[in-house]
Structures are given as C-alpha cells and as structure tokens.
Amino acid sequence: MTFVVTEACIKCKYTDCVEVCPVDCFYEGENMLVINPDECIDCGVCEPECPAEAIIPDSKDGAEIWLETNRSYSAAWPNLSKKKDALPDADAWKDVPNKFKEHFSPKPGAA
C-alpha cells in the first residue's frame, strides 16, 4: 500500500504533508502535489496533515486513477522536501469538487 494525492489538492497545494514526510516523496506541480508511490513507505503521517483531505491510501475505492497520476507526474515534477506557502486562494478552492478536468495543470512547480 501507498498513499496518493487526489484532485482535492488542485489549486490548493498546502504543503503541511511535505513537512512531516520522513522520506521526501512529494513532488510539486504548478497547482498540486503528488506522491511517488515507489518512494512512499506507507507510514501515513501525511494523511492527517492535509487541510484539503487530499491524501488517501491507494487501497481506497477510486484511488487507482490517482495512483497512476501520482506515479506519472512524480517522475516529471521536481521533488519538494520543505514546506512552502499554499497557493494564494487555496482556502477558497479547498472544498471545490471535481477540479481535475478543468483546473489540473501538468506543468511542473518551482520546488
């Protein structure tokens, strides 16, 4: 099992999860984070830290698409190992559903 970041992170990009990760397995896109599932040690410390509740175990129903998304983009985006400020309007986007289709950016972040 591993943990994955879901579309709830899009346009929020809180990094509280990054701060507690013992193996630095988070990668930064322009408007969301992903976890490299091959680096994640399944400790679960990141999941409760996410204000957007965007992190779930890959065993949860519906997580399959996020596992592939996380795997793919963690190979292309820069590693993020330190906490940064969330996106400026993160709180306004935190509870918006179904963000992937219209708001996901495949561009890498600044890390």
Number of C-alpha atoms within 10 A of each C-alpha: 13 18 27 29 26 25 24 23 28 28 26 25 28 25 25 19 23 24 17 17 19 13 12 18 19 28 24 24 25 18 21 27 33 31 29 24 21 11 14 19 14 13 13 17 15 20 21 14 18 19 20 22 16 23 26 21 17 19 13 10 8 11 18 13 12 21 23 14 18 22 18 15 20 24 13 14 21 17 22 21 20 15 14 14 11 16 17 11 11 19 15 10 17 19 15 14 10 11 16 14 8 7 12 16 15 13 14 19 17 11 15
